[in-house]
Amino acid sequence: MMHTTVGWHVELEFMEDDQHTRAVALVRLPDGTEVRAHGRATRHRTDSNQPRVGEEIAGARALNELAMQLLTKAHEEIDTASGRTSQPIHV
């Protein structure tokens, strides 16, 4: 039987104008570390103004960057704990 002992909350914040959406993703880890990542989306001038779509794209890009930072952090912790270079962690 599995027990959940830790939960993470990811925060996303968006800044927008008529053509650009920027997203910031933040997760606070149980060890006190904060990992922050950014994503951007740009609306083409011929596309209709759909802020939700810009948020989805910018948010997905920020979350993807956040995931890569977490993988890198985990990889570095494996190397530090083992004293050797570990195999790459693939997405």
Stockholm file with secondary structure:
# STOCKHOLM 1.0

chainA/1-91         MMHTTVGWHVELEFMEDDQHTRAVALVRLPDGTEVRAHGRATRHRTDSNQPRVGEEIAGARALNELAMQLLTKAHEEIDTASGRTSQPIHV
#=GR chainA/1-91 SS CCCCCCCCCEEEEEEECSSEEEEEEEEECTTSCEEEEEEEEECCTTSCCCHHHHHHHHHHHHHHHHHHHHHHHHHHHHHHHHTSCCCCCCC
#=GC SS_cons        CCCCCCCCCEEEEEEECSSEEEEEEEEECTTSCEEEEEEEEECCTTSCCCHHHHHHHHHHHHHHHHHHHHHHHHHHHHHHHHTSCCCCCCC
//
